[in-house]
């Protein structure tokens, strides 16, 4: 395998996307030291600044550029071959996809009922490769359900054309099976295999200072996605999370690590950015001096090192949950999608996922106390299952290599 293109992830913004991207780059390079990787980024300028890999070239796949230029260029490449050299010059991203042995789509959650506003991006991410005859592998991600008319049409039109689809859990696999797809493989998130080096640990030490010396820190990762949903219902999400922190600091007597797991350091845009909501929460807690909040952008590896120092963790960001599980930390998940529960189920811990909208403060108090009381058993459960989850995650590399060689079917509906 000489050339790989990756879309749907980024170094900037959501650090879960960064973890997926960096894990793929690391493991593919270990297997194929000469591989050249094109990262088609939604944040090309920032990602180019953050890119630490010599064999990774960042190219522009920001929404407008992707939707208009790359897709139009790929269509012209297909039907007007005499223009290909000019297209390669005008829209180099098209040439990079055409040259790739395989395109990896790392969208964390795609083709899902209720998220139809993202369908155009979901389709635009894979359509150029389909027009260029480059095989597409949808890396481990959540998909479905597919009950909505528009989403079902999009899924049944485009998902069978993937060279392979790696599901990220049993519920996603069930949704895919109901479509009659046969180009699917059960997998796990590549972010579970993210490498944390000594340099990352040293950086985390410098950021945290002595905060974790007490060894009883509770981590909390809020979510701008949940904030927007709660405020649409007329609820005070910021006040609710601040009150949850107060339960931990005032009643339990424990310090709190407030985690912004999606960050955009250069602006205050809310998409893929938890810094504003974390700032608002910190401003409303009773004892801000008991809360550690690094207000800025940290790498996915440094975040994982810091999360691993927590005694308990409360996650509302999916990949904050992945990091806490990867580091063996007992975790309560306050989420909004099946994607949380299906991953916890790999560890036999699905009961620790709760819809954020269903958990009032008394219920939160009880659940955190229960998490604390059973933390030893939970740590054992995570330690027992984690090696198998990592092995399952790494198995998708074989799927990627098979797709690059043309060894998997590219049209698959029963």
N, C-alpha and C positions, 0 to 999 in steps of 0.2 A: 504494500500500500504506500503510494508516493504522495498523494494529495488528498486532503480532507477539507471540506467546508462545514462550518458550524453556524447555526442560526438559532435565535430564540433565547439566548443567554447573554450575559454581559459581565464585565468586570465591575462596572459601576452600578449603582442602584441596589437592586435586591441581591444581597450577599449569598442567598441560596442559589441564584442563577450563576453567580461567580463560582460557587463551590462546584456546581455541575460542570461548568466550563473548564475550570482548572483541573478537576479530576480527569475529565476526558483528555485534555491536553497531556497531562502527566503520564497517564497509562498508555495512551496511543504512542507517545514518544518513546516510552520504555520498550514497547513491542517493535516499533519501527523507528529507529533512531534518525533516519533520513527523511521522515515524513514532513511535508510542508502543510501548515494548517492556515486556512483563511477563516477569520472570525468576522462574520457578517453582523455588525453591531448596530443596535438601535441607538447607542450613544457613541458614535464613532470617534469624536474628538476626545472625550474623557477616557474612553477605553484605550485609545492609542497612547495616552499618557500613562495609564495604569498597567499596560501590558508588560509583564516581566519576561516573556518568552521569546527567544531569538527566532524560533521557527514558526511563530504566529504573526500573521499580517492582518491588521485590523482594516476592514473596509466598511463603507457606508451602507447600512441597511436601516437607516432611520425610516419611520413609517411612510413618509411621502416619497422618499427616494426608492424604497422597496416597492411600494404599491404602484408607482407610475413608471419610473425609469427601468428598474430591474425587471419587472414583469413585462413591460413593453419590449425591452431589449431581448428578453428570452423568447418572446413570441416571434419577434422579427428574426432572431437567430434560427428558429425552427423552420420558418416558412420562406425566408429569403437568404439562403446560404451564401449568396454572392456578397452579402453585406457583413459577413462575420468579422472580418478584420477591422472594419470601421466600428462595428458594435463593440468589439474588444477594446478599442481605443476610447470610444465615447462613454461606455458603461463597463469599466473593467471588472466590476462585480459579476457580470454575466459570464465573462471569460473565465473567471475563477471558478464559478459553479460548473461550467462546461468541462473544465480541466480536472475537476475533482473526481476521485474514484467513488466517493459517496458524500452525501449531504446529511449531516446530523441535525435533526430538529430537536432542540432542547427546551421547547416550551414546556413549562412545568405543569400546566393544566390547559387542555385544548378541547374544542368541540364539546362543550358542556352546556346543557340546558340552563337558561338563566344568564348565560354570559354571551348572548348572541352578538353583543356589540363588539366582541373580540373576534368574531368569525372571519371578518375580512382579513385581519392580520393572520389568523390561523391558516387560511387558505393561501394568502399572498406569500407566506414563508416557504411553502413547499411547491407552489405552482411553477416557479421558474425552473427548478430542477426537473420537474416532470416534463416540461417543454424541451429541456435540454437533454433528456434521456439519462440524467444522472440519478442513480438509485437513492432513495430517501429512507433513512431509518429514524423513526420517532423514538428517541431515547426515553428511558423510563419516565413516565409521566402519568397524570390522572386524565382520564377521558370519560365522557358520558356523565349522566344518562343521555339518551338520544330520543326522548319522547316528543320534544317540540318539533313542529313541522319543518322549520327552516334548518335547525341544527341537524335533524335526521337526514334531510336532503344533502346537506354539506358533508356529513359523515359518510353516508353511503356512496357519495360521488367520489370523494377523495381518499378516504382511508383504505379502500381496497387497492389503490394504486401505490401505496407505500411498499417498499421492498420488505420492510419489517416494522412492526410496532411492538415496543416493549412496555408492557403494563407495569404500573408501580404498586400493584396490590390486587387482592382478590376481587374487590368490588369493581375496579376498573376492568379486570379481566372478564367479569360477569357481564358488564355492559357491552364489551367488545364481542363476546360470544353470542349475545342476543342479536347482534347485527349479522351473524353468520360468517364473521371474518375468520380466515385460517392463516393469516400472515402475522399472527401475534405470538409473543413469547412472554411468559411470566418473568418479572424481574424485580429489581429494587433500585432505589435512587443511587446514582453514581456518587452523589455527595457523601454517602456513608464512607467512601474510600478516600476522602480528602486527606492529604498528607499535612501534618503539622510538624514543622521542623523546630530545631532548637532556636533558630533565629526568631521564629514566630513566638515561641515561649518567652524568649528574652524581651521581645517587644511588648508582649502582654504583661510581663513583670513590670516594665517601665511605666506602662499605662495605669496599672492597678495599684502600684505601691504596696502598702500594707493592708489594703482593704479586705482581702480574703484571709487574713491571718487567723480570724476567729473560727473559720471552717464551718460556719453555720449560715452562710449567705443563701438567700432565696433569690433566684433570677426571675425576672418578668420581662417578656417581650410583647409589647402592645403592637397593634396593627392599624395602620391608616385605613386599610380596607374595612375593618370592623368599625372604626370610627365613623366612616362615611355611611355605612349601613345603619348604624345605631342612630346617627343624627337624622337620617332620612325617616326613621320611625319616631322622631321627636325625643330621643333619649340622650342623656348626658354621658357619653362614653368616657370622656376625660375625667369627669367626677367619679364615675364608677371604678375606673382603674386606680385613681388616687385613693379611693376608699379601700380598695383591696390592698394596696401598699400599706395603708395605715393599719389594717388588721395585722399585717406581718410585722411592721416595725413597732407598733404601740402595744398590741395584745400578745404577740408571740415573742417580742423582744429581739427580733432578728434584723440584721441589715439586709438591704435589697440592692441587687444589681439590675438597673433599668437598661434594657438592651434595645437599641435601634438596629434592627437586623436588615433594614433597607435604608440606604442613605444616599443622598445626592448632595455632595458637598458644595457644589457650585451654585445652587439656587434653592428656592423654597417651594418649588413645585411639589405637589403632594403625591403624585404617582410614583410608586416605588421609593417612597421617602417617609420613614417613620420619625425623623428628627423633630419635625414640628409637633407631632402629637406627644412625643416624649417630653419635650420642653414644656408643653402645656400641662401635662400630668405632674411633672416635678414642681411646677409653680403652685400646685394645689394640695400637695401632701403636707401632713402636719409636721413632719421632721425631715426636711430635705437633707440635713446633715447626716442622716442615716442611710441615704440613698447615693449609690455610686452610678453616675451617668456620664460616660465619655461622650461629649457632645461633638461628634465629628465622624469622619469615615475611617473605619478600621477594615483590614482585610478579612476575608472569610476565615482564614486560618487563625488570626489573632482572636477573632470573635469566638471561634470554637475553643481555643485555649482558655479564654475567660469563662465561657459557659461551663466548661469542664470543672472549674473550681467551685461551682455552686453545690450546695447540699441538696437543694430541691429546685425545681424549675417549673414555671408557669408559662406556657408558650401559646401565643396567638399568631405567630409567623411559622409557616410550615417548616422552613429549613432551620429555624431556631430549634424547633422540636427535633429535627434530624441531628443537629449538632449535640443536643443534650443527650439523646439516645446513644449517639456514637461515642460519647464520653462517659456513658454509664450513669447518668444523673436521673433519678426518679422525676417523672414529668407529668404534670396535669396540663391537658390541652384544651384551650377554649377556642374552638375553630368555627368554620362555617361550611365545610364541604366534607364529602366522603373521603377525600384524599388524606385527611389526618387519621381517621379511624383505621383505614386499611393498612397504613404503615404501622401504627401501634399494634395491630393485630398480628403482625409478623413476630412480635415479642410476647404475644399473649396478654397484651395490656390495652385492648380496645376499650375497656370500661373506663379508662382514664381520659377518653375524649368526650367532651360535652359541648353542645352548641352554646356559644357565648351568650346568646340572647336568652337562654334557659336558666342561667345561673345568677340568682340574686345574691346579695351579700351574705345572708345566713348560710346559704348553700355553699358559697365559696369558702367561708370560714370552716365549714364541716369537711369539705373536700380536701382542703390544704392540711387540716389536722389529720385526716385519714392518710393522706400521702406521706406525711411525716411519720405517722405511727407504723406504716408498713414499708418504709423506705428500704429497709434491709432486704426484704423479700423481693422488692421491685428491682433492686440492684442485682440480685442474683439472677432474676429472670432476664434482665438485659444482657448480663455477661454470658448467660447460657446461649442466647439466640444470636448475639451480635456477629460472631464469626460466620454463621450461616448466611445472615443477611448480606454481609460484605461479599461473600463468595457468590451469592446470587447477583449482586450488583455488578461484579466484575465479569460475570458470564456474558453480559451484553456486548462485551468487546468481541467475543466470538461471532455474535450476530452481525456486528458492524463489519468485521472482516469478511464474513460470508457474503454480505450484501455488496461490498466493494468488488468481490470476485465474480459477482453475478450468480452466486450459488443458492439464492433464495428466490422464491416466486414473487413476481411483481404484480400479480392480479389474483386476489384471493377472496372469493366469496363462495360460500357453500351453495 
